[in-house]
């Protein structure tokens, strides 16, 4: 992690522009084609949820713009971000929040996430990592949503990405996943989200 000189920050004018609004967060929802990815996950008997968290985090870390964060009025650049996700307790209608580092391999991460979630008894454990280093993930597997909103503390400096998945569905011969990403407009624009989605689609298409 390193601090960035604001005078050298390419987005300084855009940062100051969106700093004036009450809530600079924006959210975009779309459908992601998971046909190849779903086949890979099923053939390897992995959790689709954990695997999608891996893919999303991996691609976020590949794009420098997504690793810029705001901390106490200053811009920082993280070396990498890590996932923090909601997960349901077995036989309960209650969720907990699980946080763990990203592994190099998707299979290793999926298995580690499953083990970490199984072993964790607390619903909301204290997170020792820097909060702005996290990506918040959630899943609504009961609904193929077309729009979604997230709870958020009204703090302009909140630059934690929020990514949500819905219930995937079949359209003709393809499987599609409702996918949502929420980011801070002081740091990112629609073009950044568009490039992220393109890279994510290309990344998961490689799995078969």
C-alpha positions as CSV (number, residue, x, y, z in Angstrom):
1,X,0.0,0.0,0.0
2,X,1.2,3.5,-0.8
3,X,0.0,7.0,-0.6
4,X,-0.6,8.9,-3.9
5,X,0.3,12.6,-4.3
6,X,-3.0,14.2,-5.0
7,X,-1.5,16.7,-7.4
8,X,-0.3,13.8,-9.6
9,X,-3.6,11.9,-9.3
10,X,-5.1,11.7,-12.8
11,X,-8.7,11.9,-11.5
12,X,-8.1,14.9,-9.2
13,X,-10.7,17.1,-11.0
14,X,-13.2,14.3,-11.2
15,X,-12.6,13.5,-7.5
16,X,-13.3,17.1,-6.5
17,X,-16.4,17.2,-8.7
18,X,-18.0,14.2,-7.1
19,X,-16.8,15.2,-3.7
20,X,-19.5,17.8,-3.7
21,X,-22.4,15.4,-3.9
22,X,-24.0,13.9,-0.8
23,X,-23.6,10.3,-1.9
24,X,-21.0,9.6,-4.6
25,X,-21.8,5.9,-4.8
26,X,-23.2,4.4,-8.1
27,X,-24.4,0.9,-8.9
28,X,-24.6,-0.9,-12.2
29,X,-26.5,-4.2,-12.8
30,X,-26.1,-6.6,-15.7
31,X,-26.2,-10.2,-16.7
32,X,-22.9,-12.2,-17.0
33,X,-22.7,-15.2,-19.2
34,X,-21.5,-18.0,-16.9
35,X,-22.1,-21.0,-19.2
36,X,-18.5,-22.1,-19.4
37,X,-17.7,-21.2,-15.8
38,X,-20.7,-23.1,-14.5
39,X,-19.7,-26.2,-16.4
40,X,-16.2,-26.0,-14.9
41,X,-17.5,-25.4,-11.3
42,X,-19.9,-28.4,-11.6
43,X,-17.3,-30.7,-13.1
44,X,-14.9,-29.9,-10.3
45,X,-17.6,-30.1,-7.6
46,X,-16.9,-26.5,-6.4
47,X,-19.2,-24.0,-4.8
48,X,-20.4,-21.6,-7.5
49,X,-20.6,-18.8,-5.0
50,X,-17.1,-19.1,-3.7
51,X,-15.8,-19.6,-7.2
52,X,-17.5,-16.5,-8.5
53,X,-16.0,-14.5,-5.5
54,X,-12.6,-15.8,-6.6
55,X,-13.1,-14.7,-10.2
56,X,-14.4,-11.3,-9.3
57,X,-11.6,-10.6,-6.8
58,X,-9.0,-11.8,-9.2
59,X,-10.1,-9.5,-11.9
60,X,-10.5,-6.5,-9.6
61,X,-6.9,-6.9,-8.5
62,X,-5.8,-6.9,-12.2
63,X,-7.1,-3.4,-12.7
64,X,-5.1,-0.6,-10.8
65,X,-8.0,1.8,-10.8
66,X,-10.1,-0.5,-8.6
67,X,-7.3,-0.7,-6.0
68,X,-7.3,3.1,-5.3
69,X,-9.1,3.9,-2.1
70,X,-9.8,7.1,0.0
71,X,-8.4,7.2,3.6
72,X,-8.7,10.3,5.8
73,X,-8.8,12.6,2.8
74,X,-5.9,11.0,1.0
75,X,-5.6,8.6,-1.9
76,X,-4.0,5.2,-1.3
77,X,-3.2,2.4,-3.7
78,X,-3.4,-1.1,-2.4
79,X,-1.2,-3.9,-3.7
80,X,-4.3,-6.2,-3.7
81,X,-7.8,-6.4,-2.3
82,X,-9.4,-9.4,-0.6
83,X,-13.0,-10.7,-0.3
84,X,-15.3,-10.4,2.6
85,X,-18.6,-12.2,2.0
86,X,-22.0,-13.0,3.5
87,X,-22.8,-16.7,3.9
88,X,-25.8,-18.5,5.3
89,X,-25.7,-20.6,8.4
90,X,-26.9,-24.2,7.7
91,X,-30.6,-24.7,8.7
92,X,-30.9,-21.0,9.7
93,X,-32.3,-17.9,8.0
94,X,-29.3,-16.0,9.3
95,X,-26.1,-14.9,7.6
96,X,-22.6,-14.3,8.8
97,X,-19.7,-12.4,7.3
98,X,-16.6,-14.4,6.3
99,X,-13.3,-12.8,5.4
100,X,-10.2,-14.5,4.1
101,X,-7.2,-13.9,1.7
102,X,-7.5,-14.8,-1.9
103,X,-5.6,-17.9,-2.9
104,X,-3.7,-18.4,-6.1
105,X,-5.9,-21.2,-7.3
106,X,-9.7,-21.1,-7.7
107,X,-10.0,-24.7,-6.4
108,X,-7.9,-23.9,-3.4
109,X,-9.8,-20.8,-2.7
110,X,-13.2,-22.4,-3.0
111,X,-12.2,-25.2,-0.6
112,X,-10.6,-22.7,1.8
113,X,-13.7,-20.5,1.8
114,X,-15.9,-23.5,2.5
115,X,-13.7,-24.6,5.4
116,X,-13.5,-21.1,6.8
117,X,-17.3,-20.6,6.6
118,X,-18.0,-24.0,8.2
119,X,-15.6,-23.3,11.1
120,X,-16.7,-19.7,11.8
121,X,-19.2,-19.5,14.6
122,X,-19.5,-15.8,15.0
123,X,-21.9,-13.9,12.7
124,X,-19.9,-10.6,12.6
125,X,-16.4,-11.3,13.8
126,X,-14.0,-8.4,14.2
127,X,-12.0,-7.8,11.0
128,X,-8.4,-7.0,11.6
129,X,-7.6,-6.1,8.0
130,X,-7.8,-2.5,6.8
131,X,-11.5,-2.1,5.9
132,X,-10.7,-0.3,2.6
133,X,-8.7,-3.4,1.5
134,X,-11.9,-5.4,1.4
135,X,-14.5,-6.1,-1.3
136,X,-17.9,-6.8,0.1
137,X,-19.7,-9.7,-1.6
138,X,-23.3,-10.9,-1.1
139,X,-25.6,-13.3,-3.0
140,X,-29.4,-13.4,-3.4
141,X,-29.7,-16.9,-5.0
142,X,-33.5,-16.9,-4.7
143,X,-34.1,-14.0,-7.2
144,X,-32.9,-13.2,-10.7
145,X,-32.8,-9.5,-9.9
146,X,-32.6,-6.7,-12.4
147,X,-31.7,-4.0,-9.9
148,X,-30.4,-4.0,-6.3
149,X,-29.3,-1.5,-3.7
150,X,-26.9,-1.9,-0.7
151,X,-26.8,-0.6,2.8
152,X,-24.0,1.9,3.3
153,X,-22.7,4.4,5.8
154,X,-23.2,7.8,4.4
155,X,-19.5,8.7,4.2
156,X,-18.1,10.2,1.0
157,X,-14.8,8.5,1.6
158,X,-16.4,5.0,1.7
159,X,-14.7,3.4,-1.3
160,X,-15.3,-0.3,-0.6
161,X,-16.6,-2.1,-3.7
162,X,-19.9,-4.0,-3.2
163,X,-20.6,-6.9,-5.5
164,X,-23.7,-9.0,-5.5
165,X,-24.9,-12.0,-7.4
166,X,-28.5,-13.2,-8.1
167,X,-30.1,-16.4,-9.1
168,X,-28.7,-17.6,-12.4
169,X,-31.1,-18.6,-15.2
170,X,-31.1,-20.2,-18.6
171,X,-31.8,-18.2,-21.7
172,X,-31.8,-20.4,-24.9
173,X,-28.6,-22.4,-24.5
174,X,-26.7,-20.0,-22.2
175,X,-26.7,-19.5,-18.4
176,X,-26.8,-16.0,-17.2
177,X,-26.0,-14.5,-13.8
178,X,-27.5,-11.2,-12.5
179,X,-24.5,-9.3,-11.4
180,X,-24.2,-6.0,-9.5
181,X,-21.2,-3.8,-8.7
182,X,-21.3,-0.6,-6.6
183,X,-18.3,1.8,-6.5
184,X,-17.4,5.3,-5.5
185,X,-17.7,7.9,-8.3
186,X,-14.9,9.9,-6.8
187,X,-12.5,7.1,-7.9
188,X,-14.3,5.3,-10.7
189,X,-16.5,6.0,-13.7
190,X,-18.8,3.9,-15.9
191,X,-15.9,3.3,-18.3
192,X,-13.9,1.6,-15.5
193,X,-16.9,-0.6,-14.6
194,X,-17.4,-1.5,-18.3
195,X,-13.7,-2.5,-18.7
196,X,-14.0,-4.6,-15.5
197,X,-17.0,-6.4,-16.7
198,X,-15.3,-7.1,-20.1
199,X,-12.3,-8.5,-18.3
200,X,-14.4,-10.6,-15.9
201,X,-16.4,-12.1,-18.8
202,X,-13.1,-12.9,-20.7
203,X,-11.7,-14.4,-17.5
204,X,-14.6,-16.8,-16.7
205,X,-15.0,-17.7,-20.4
206,X,-11.6,-19.4,-20.1
207,X,-12.9,-22.0,-17.7
208,X,-14.6,-25.0,-19.3
